[in-house]
Amino acid sequence: MTSTIIRFGLPSAGLAFLCLAGSGCDAKLNSVEGQVLHNGQPAKGVIVLFHPAEQTATRYSGITDEAGKFTLSSTNGVGAVAGKYKVTLTWPEEVKPVGLSGKLTGTDTSGPEPKDRLGGKYETTEKSTIEIEIRSGRNQLESIKID
């Protein structure tokens, strides 16, 4: 790390600030795969957000597929940094096309937001009771079971 400081001409205090602001200089992304089950069945289309204990760090997200499975990623790439996370879930109702043709009509895309099938029960870090720890390496999480 000393050569990096000299090479870029940054004082060590400045580099430390950049590391903290960017969630860590040596932040290694670890693969994270999981599954969401609703009443024992795979839940397709659930938006999964992992909120780190350090509020300034990056959040990681995924959307479940037909089997209820997701992979976490962020703007930094696929995976998540090791640490403890609070997990929020939102499961929007499917939006049906408007009109007889089955296509959206006009340019007005505003409309009511789809309702959360979970009624907001897991929507915020204050409401959700789901906590997961990501470890270094490959993480195959236990299924997240919701009702």
N, C-alpha and C positions, 0 to 999 in steps of 0.2 A: 504494500500500500504506500510505502514511502516513495517509491519511484513514481507512482501515480501523482502524488502531491507535487513532487518536483517537476515532473513532466508538464503538468497543467498549470503550475505556478499558483496553486491554491493553498492558502494557509490551512493548517489542520483543523482549526475551528470552523472555517467555511466549509470544508469537506464534510465534517461531522454534521453540520446543519443540512447539507444536501442529502446525506445518507438518511437522516431522520425524516426529512420532508418527503423523500421518495420511498419510504418504507424499507430502507436498508440497502447498503451497497452490495453486500454479499448475499442478498435475498435470493435463495435458490427456489425455483418452483418445483413442487412435488406433485406427481400425478394424483388426481383425486377423482374417484368414480363412486357413484352411489345410486340409490333407488328410492323412490317415494311410493309407498303403498297407502291407498285409501280404503279402509275397511277390508284389508287383505288383498286388494286388487291393484294392479299397476295404475298409476295416475298419470295420464298423458297431458302435457302442456302446463305443468306446474313450474313456476318461476322460483328458482332456488337461489337465495343470496346468503353468502357467508360473510358476516360482519366481524372483523378482528377485534380482540379485546382492546387493542390500541386504536382509538377512534381515528387517528390520522393515517393509518395504513390503508392499503388498497382493499377493496371489497372484491369478492370473487363470485361468479354466477354461473348458472346453467339452467337449461330448460329440459324437462323430462320428455323422453320419446314414448313410443307406443308401449314399451315394456316398463315404463316408469323410471328409466335409467337416465342419469345425467353425468356430465363431465364438467368440472369447474375450469373456468378460464377468466382472464381479465385482459385489459389492454396491454399487459406485460407478457401475455402468452398463455399457453395451456398449463393448468396446474394452479397450486396455491402455496404460499409460504407456510412453513411449519409454525404452529401456534394454536391458541384456543380461539374458538369462534362461537358466536351466537348465530343461529340459522333462522332466517325468515322465509316463509312460503306464501305465495299468492297463486291461486288457481283460477284464472279468468274463465268465465263461461265462454263458449264458442260464439262468435258473432256470425249471424246468418246474413247472406247477401240480400240486398234490397231489390225489389222489383220482380216482375214475372220472368225476366230473362235469366235471373240468377246472377246478374252482374251488378256491381255498384253503379248507381246513376249519378250524373252530375259531377262537379268538382268539390262539393261540400263533403268533406270526410269527418266533419264534426258530428258528434252524436253522443249518446250516453256511453260512459265508460263501461266496459263489461263488468258484471258483478263478480266478486270473488266467491267461488263455490264453497270456500271455507269460512265465509262470513267474517273475514278479518281476524280470525282467531290466532293466526301465526304471522300476521302482516308486519308487525313492528318488533324491534328487539325488546321492547317493554312487555309485549304480550306473549311472545314466543318463549317456550320453555326448552327449546331444542338447543343443546350445546354439544359441540363436537371438537375434538382435538385432532389437528393434522400433524402427522409425524414426517420426518425426513424419509424420502424414498417413495415407494408406490403405496397409495392408500385406497383400499377397497373397503368402503364404509359399510356398516350394518345398515339394513333398510331403515329408512325413516318412516315410521308407522303413524298415520294420522287418521282421525275419524271426522 
